[in-house]
Amino acid sequence: MYKQQIINAIKNQQMLRISFRKETNGDWITRNVAPYDVFPQENKKRETIEDLLFGYAESDYEKNAHVVSIYISNIQSVNDLGKNFDGSQIRRLLKVKKTPYVTRDW
């Protein structure tokens, strides 16, 4: 449902506000995220292959800036924040070594 919106944000280096259910404890949380990639990943809890969002979340009142991995199926809402991120900075913060699954020109 949100996959194409996230892919578009990756290609355009757009920040997103994402509300999702944490896989570990089921809590609902919201983070401002610089999305980096979406790719198929095994969800061991459900024993299925699901699309996973990999990105970097801004710091907020709950937590410092950090890497995020969110199964698309756990996302409740995605909103464009109307601001961009620096792709090379996000790549550095994520310490990416592999070619991203989602093609982009940055």
SEKE-891614 format. One line per 4 residues: number of its first residue (from 0); for each residue x, y, z of N, C-alpha, C, O. Coordinates in pm, 1 decimal, always signed. Layout:
NUM) X Y Z X Y Z X Y Z X Y Z | ... .
***
This chain:
0) +81.5 -119.1 +0.0 +0.0 +0.0 +0.0 +86.8 +126.8 +0.0 +56.2 +223.6 -69.8 | +194.2 +125.3 +78.3 +279.7 +243.8 +89.5 +410.1 +228.7 +13.1 +488.8 +323.1 +6.6 | +434.0 +113.3 -44.0 +563.1 +84.3 -106.7 +598.4 +186.8 -215.1 +708.9 +241.1 -213.6 | +508.5 +214.0 -307.7 +540.3 +305.0 -417.2 +564.9 +447.4 -366.1 +651.8 +517.4 -418.0 .
4) +490.5 +489.6 -266.8 +511.1 +622.9 -207.3 +651.6 +633.0 -146.6 +718.5 +735.5 -159.9 | +694.8 +527.0 -80.9 +828.1 +524.6 -19.9 +936.5 +522.5 -127.9 +1037.0 +592.5 -116.2 | +916.6 +443.2 -232.0 +1013.3 +437.8 -342.4 +1026.8 +575.1 -407.7 +1138.0 +618.8 -437.4 | +915.3 +643.0 -430.1 +920.0 +778.0 -487.0 +998.3 +873.1 -396.7 +1075.6 +955.8 -445.0 .
8) +978.2 +861.0 -265.6 +1050.8 +945.7 -169.5 +1200.7 +916.1 -172.9 +1282.2 +1007.6 -161.4 | +1237.2 +790.0 -188.5 +1379.1 +753.3 -199.5 +1439.7 +822.6 -321.0 +1544.0 +887.2 -311.1 | +1373.7 +808.6 -435.6 +1425.9 +865.6 -559.7 +1436.5 +1017.4 -553.9 +1526.2 +1075.5 -615.0 | +1345.3 +1082.5 -480.7 +1344.1 +1228.4 -471.2 +1409.8 +1282.2 -344.0 +1407.3 +1402.6 -318.6 .
12) +1468.6 +1192.4 -264.1 +1536.0 +1228.0 -138.3 +1443.9 +1309.1 -47.1 +1482.7 +1413.7 +5.0 | +1322.5 +1259.7 -28.7 +1222.9 +1328.4 +53.4 +1206.5 +1260.2 +189.2 +1198.4 +1137.7 +198.2 | +1201.8 +1341.5 +293.5 +1177.5 +1292.7 +429.1 +1030.6 +1252.7 +443.7 +941.8 +1315.9 +386.3 | +1006.7 +1147.4 +520.8 +871.2 +1098.6 +544.8 +844.0 +1086.4 +694.5 +935.0 +1056.6 +771.9 .
16) +721.8 +1108.8 +734.8 +676.9 +1076.3 +870.7 +603.1 +944.2 +859.3 +501.6 +933.9 +790.4 | +655.5 +842.9 +928.1 +602.0 +708.1 +917.1 +553.6 +660.7 +1053.7 +627.9 +663.1 +1151.8 | +427.7 +617.5 +1058.2 +371.5 +554.8 +1179.0 +365.7 +405.0 +1152.0 +316.8 +360.8 +1048.1 | +416.7 +328.0 +1247.7 +424.8 +183.4 +1226.5 +419.6 +108.0 +1358.9 +439.8 +164.0 +1466.6 .
20) +391.9 -20.7 +1346.1 +390.8 -110.8 +1460.7 +527.1 -176.9 +1469.9 +574.3 -237.3 +1373.6 | +590.6 -165.2 +1587.1 +721.2 -227.5 +1608.3 +706.3 -379.2 +1606.5 +616.3 -435.2 +1669.2 | +794.2 -443.0 +1535.1 +791.6 -589.0 +1522.8 +821.0 -656.0 +1656.8 +768.0 -763.3 +1685.5 | +904.9 -593.4 +1738.6 +948.9 -656.1 +1863.5 +841.3 -663.1 +1970.7 +827.8 -765.1 +2038.4 .
24) +763.6 -554.3 +1987.1 +666.7 -554.8 +2097.3 +525.2 -511.6 +2057.5 +435.1 -510.2 +2141.4 | +505.4 -476.2 +1929.8 +372.3 -439.7 +1883.7 +330.3 -296.6 +1913.0 +219.2 -257.1 +1877.9 | +417.2 -217.4 +1977.1 +384.1 -77.5 +2005.5 +375.4 +2.0 +1875.2 +447.6 -25.8 +1779.5 | +285.9 +101.5 +1872.8 +274.6 +193.1 +1759.3 +360.5 +315.4 +1786.0 +350.0 +377.4 +1891.9 .
28) +446.4 +350.6 +1689.3 +531.8 +468.0 +1703.9 +536.4 +545.8 +1571.5 +497.8 +494.2 +1466.7 | +583.2 +667.6 +1578.3 +597.3 +752.2 +1460.5 +738.4 +808.7 +1457.8 +789.9 +854.7 +1559.7 | +800.3 +805.0 +1340.8 +935.6 +857.3 +1323.4 +943.0 +936.7 +1193.3 +873.5 +905.8 +1096.5 | +1027.9 +1039.3 +1192.2 +1062.8 +1110.2 +1069.4 +1182.2 +1036.3 +1010.5 +1287.4 +1025.7 +1073.5 .
32) +1164.4 +985.0 +887.8 +1261.9 +893.1 +830.1 +1312.2 +942.1 +694.6 +1235.1 +989.4 +611.1 | +1442.3 +929.8 +675.2 +1503.0 +944.5 +543.4 +1509.7 +802.4 +487.4 +1596.7 +724.9 +527.2 | +1419.3 +766.9 +395.9 +1418.7 +629.6 +344.3 +1536.2 +606.3 +250.8 +1565.6 +690.8 +166.3 | +1603.2 +493.4 +264.8 +1718.2 +463.9 +180.0 +1689.2 +352.7 +79.7 +1730.8 +361.8 -35.8 .
36) +1618.7 +248.1 +121.8 +1594.7 +135.4 +32.4 +1472.2 +56.6 +77.0 +1432.8 +60.6 +193.5 | +1413.0 -15.0 -18.2 +1304.6 -110.1 +8.0 +1344.3 -237.5 -64.5 +1374.2 -235.0 -183.9 | +1344.6 -349.4 +8.1 +1387.0 -475.3 -52.5 +1318.0 -593.0 +16.3 +1273.8 -580.7 +130.6 | +1308.4 -707.8 -53.1 +1246.4 -825.5 +7.5 +1337.0 -882.8 +116.7 +1458.7 -892.1 +100.6 .
40) +1274.3 -920.7 +227.5 +1349.1 -973.0 +342.7 +1263.1 -1078.4 +411.0 +1141.0 -1064.4 +417.7 | +1325.4 -1182.6 +461.0 +1249.9 -1284.1 +533.5 +1205.0 -1229.3 +668.8 +1285.8 -1178.4 +746.5 | +1074.3 -1240.4 +695.7 +1020.6 -1206.6 +826.8 +1010.4 -1337.4 +903.7 +915.6 -1413.7 +884.8 | +1107.2 -1363.2 +989.9 +1114.3 -1490.6 +1061.2 +996.0 -1510.9 +1153.8 +954.1 -1624.0 +1178.4 .
44) +942.3 -1401.6 +1205.0 +827.9 -1410.6 +1295.0 +704.4 -1465.9 +1222.6 +627.2 -1543.0 +1279.5 | +687.4 -1425.5 +1097.2 +570.5 -1468.3 +1018.5 +603.4 -1577.8 +917.9 +514.2 -1633.2 +853.7 | +733.4 -1608.7 +904.7 +781.4 -1709.7 +809.9 +738.2 -1678.4 +667.0 +690.3 -1765.7 +594.7 | +756.1 -1552.2 +627.5 +723.1 -1506.3 +492.2 +832.5 -1411.8 +444.1 +914.9 -1364.6 +522.5 .
48) +831.7 -1385.2 +314.5 +918.3 -1282.9 +257.4 +833.1 -1156.3 +246.0 +724.5 -1158.8 +188.1 | +883.0 -1046.2 +301.5 +809.6 -919.7 +300.0 +902.9 -806.9 +259.9 +1024.8 -817.4 +273.4 | +844.2 -699.3 +210.6 +923.4 -581.3 +177.8 +963.0 -508.5 +305.5 +880.6 -485.7 +394.1 | +1090.3 -472.7 +313.2 +1146.2 -405.2 +429.4 +1197.6 -267.8 +388.9 +1270.0 -254.7 +290.3 .
52) +1160.4 -166.1 +464.6 +1213.2 -30.9 +446.5 +1336.8 -17.3 +534.4 +1334.2 -49.5 +653.1 | +1444.5 +30.7 +474.1 +1569.0 +56.2 +545.5 +1596.5 +204.9 +534.4 +1596.9 +259.0 +423.8 | +1619.3 +271.8 +645.5 +1642.0 +415.3 +641.3 +1703.4 +467.6 +769.1 +1754.6 +391.8 +851.5 | +1697.2 +599.8 +784.0 +1757.5 +666.0 +899.3 +1655.0 +760.5 +959.5 +1601.4 +847.0 +890.2 .
56) +1627.9 +744.2 +1087.7 +1528.4 +825.7 +1157.8 +1595.2 +942.2 +1228.4 +1701.0 +927.6 +1289.7 | +1531.0 +1059.3 +1218.6 +1578.1 +1177.4 +1290.0 +1560.8 +1158.0 +1439.6 +1477.8 +1078.5 +1483.6 | +1639.4 +1230.9 +1517.3 +1620.7 +1228.5 +1661.8 +1491.0 +1299.8 +1696.0 +1447.8 +1390.9 +1625.3 | +1429.4 +1256.9 +1805.9 +1308.1 +1321.8 +1855.0 +1309.0 +1314.7 +2007.4 +1410.7 +1280.3 +2067.8 .
60) +1197.3 +1346.8 +2068.7 +1193.0 +1350.0 +2214.9 +1208.5 +1211.4 +2278.2 +1239.6 +1200.9 +2396.8 | +1187.1 +1105.7 +2200.6 +1198.5 +969.5 +2254.1 +1335.2 +905.6 +2232.0 +1380.8 +825.2 +2313.3 | +1400.0 +941.7 +2121.7 +1518.5 +865.9 +2083.2 +1612.9 +950.4 +1997.7 +1568.9 +1038.3 +1923.6 | +1743.1 +922.9 +2008.5 +1842.1 +987.4 +1922.3 +1826.6 +935.5 +1779.6 +1759.0 +835.1 +1757.0 .
64) +1888.5 +1002.8 +1684.2 +1886.9 +957.4 +1545.0 +1940.6 +814.5 +1538.2 +2034.6 +779.1 +1609.4 | +1879.5 +732.4 +1450.9 +1916.7 +591.2 +1446.4 +1871.9 +525.6 +1315.8 +1786.6 +578.3 +1244.4 | +1929.8 +411.7 +1286.6 +1892.8 +329.7 +1172.1 +1756.8 +267.0 +1200.8 +1729.2 +226.3 +1313.7 | +1671.5 +259.1 +1097.9 +1542.9 +192.1 +1111.6 +1525.9 +88.0 +1002.0 +1568.8 +107.0 +888.2 .
68) +1462.7 -21.5 +1038.8 +1419.8 -126.2 +946.3 +1274.9 -154.9 +980.5 +1243.4 -196.7 +1091.9 | +1186.5 -132.0 +883.3 +1043.3 -143.6 +908.5 +980.6 -228.2 +797.8 +995.6 -196.9 +679.7 | +910.8 -334.8 +835.4 +836.1 -409.9 +735.1 +721.7 -322.7 +685.4 +648.7 -264.3 +765.4 | +705.7 -313.8 +553.9 +601.2 -230.7 +494.8 +463.8 -272.4 +548.7 +376.0 -187.8 +565.3 .
72) +444.9 -400.1 +575.6 +315.2 -448.9 +625.9 +282.6 -394.8 +765.3 +167.2 -399.7 +807.7 | +382.7 -343.5 +836.7 +361.0 -287.8 +970.7 +332.7 -137.6 +968.8 +306.5 -77.9 +1073.2 | +337.9 -76.9 +850.6 +318.6 +68.2 +840.9 +169.9 +102.1 +841.5 +90.0 +41.7 +770.0 | +135.4 +200.4 +924.1 -2.8 +248.5 +935.8 -25.5 +372.8 +850.2 -132.6 +389.2 +791.9 .
76) +75.3 +461.1 +842.4 +61.5 +582.4 +760.4 +197.9 +634.6 +718.6 +298.6 +614.4 +786.5 | +197.8 +703.9 +602.3 +318.1 +766.1 +548.0 +279.2 +905.2 +501.0 +186.2 +920.9 +421.9 | +350.3 +1005.9 +549.6 +323.1 +1144.3 +510.8 +452.3 +1212.5 +469.0 +555.2 +1199.6 +535.3 | +445.6 +1285.2 +358.3 +559.1 +1362.7 +309.2 +578.2 +1483.3 +401.0 +482.4 +1555.3 +428.9 .
80) +699.8 +1505.8 +447.8 +728.4 +1617.6 +537.0 +760.3 +1747.1 +462.3 +775.8 +1851.9 +525.1 | +770.1 +1741.4 +330.5 +798.5 +1862.4 +254.8 +941.6 +1911.1 +268.5 +969.8 +2028.8 +246.2 | +1031.7 +1821.7 +305.0 +1173.3 +1858.3 +311.0 +1257.3 +1742.9 +258.9 +1215.3 +1627.2 +260.6 | +1375.4 +1776.8 +213.3 +1463.4 +1677.5 +153.6 +1577.7 +1641.7 +246.9 +1607.0 +1712.8 +343.0 .
84) +1641.6 +1529.2 +215.9 +1760.8 +1486.7 +289.1 +1876.4 +1474.1 +190.9 +1855.4 +1468.1 +69.8 | +1997.4 +1470.3 +243.1 +2119.1 +1454.2 +163.4 +2149.0 +1304.2 +152.3 +2188.5 +1240.5 +250.0 | +2129.7 +1249.0 +31.9 +2147.8 +1105.0 +11.0 +2285.8 +1054.6 +47.9 +2298.0 +947.8 +107.9 | +2390.8 +1129.2 +13.2 +2526.5 +1083.5 +45.6 +2549.5 +1081.7 +196.5 +2621.8 +996.0 +247.1 .
88) +2488.7 +1175.3 +268.3 +2500.1 +1178.2 +414.8 +2427.8 +1056.4 +475.7 +2479.3 +993.6 +568.2 | +2310.3 +1024.1 +424.5 +2235.1 +908.9 +475.5 +2311.3 +779.9 +445.7 +2320.4 +692.0 +531.5 | +2365.7 +768.1 +325.6 +2445.2 +649.8 +289.9 +2561.6 +633.2 +387.0 +2591.9 +521.8 +429.7 | +2627.1 +744.8 +422.1 +2740.3 +739.5 +516.6 +2693.5 +697.3 +655.5 +2756.9 +613.4 +719.4 .
92) +2582.2 +755.3 +702.8 +2531.3 +722.1 +835.9 +2487.0 +575.9 +845.7 +2501.6 +512.8 +950.4 | +2433.2 +523.2 +736.3 +2387.9 +384.0 +734.4 +2502.6 +285.6 +711.5 +2486.1 +165.0 +729.6 | +2618.6 +337.5 +671.7 +2736.4 +254.2 +644.3 +2705.7 +147.5 +538.5 +2741.2 +30.5 +553.0 | +2639.1 +191.8 +432.6 +2595.0 +102.3 +326.1 +2714.2 +52.3 +245.6 +2802.2 +129.8 +208.2 .
96) +2715.8 -78.3 +219.4 +2822.8 -138.7 +140.6 +2769.9 -200.8 +11.7 +2844.9 -215.3 -84.8 | +2641.6 -237.8 +8.8 +2583.2 -302.1 -108.8 +2510.6 -199.4 -196.4 +2470.6 -92.5 -150.3 | +2495.4 -235.0 -322.2 +2416.6 -153.7 -413.5 +2270.9 -159.3 -369.1 +2220.3 -267.6 -339.7 | +2202.1 -45.0 -363.6 +2062.8 -46.2 -320.2 +1971.9 -119.3 -419.3 +1998.6 -122.3 -539.5 .
100) +1866.4 -176.9 -367.8 +1767.8 -248.6 -447.0 +1688.2 -151.3 -534.2 +1661.9 -178.8 -651.3 | +1650.1 -36.7 -475.5 +1575.0 +66.7 -547.8 +1674.5 +153.3 -623.8 +1765.1 +212.3 -565.0 | +1656.1 +160.2 -756.8 +1746.6 +243.0 -837.3 +1716.9 +391.6 -813.6 +1602.6 +431.6 -791.2 | +1822.2 +470.2 -819.3 +1811.3 +614.6 -801.2 +1930.4 +680.6 -866.8 +2027.6 +613.2 -900.8 .
104) +1924.5 +812.2 -885.4 +2035.7 +882.4 -950.2 +2114.2 +967.7 -851.2 +2168.2 +1071.8 -888.6 | +2121.0 +925.6 -727.6 +2201.3 +998.9 -630.2 +2298.0 +906.6 -558.6 +2374.0 +951.4 -472.7 .
***
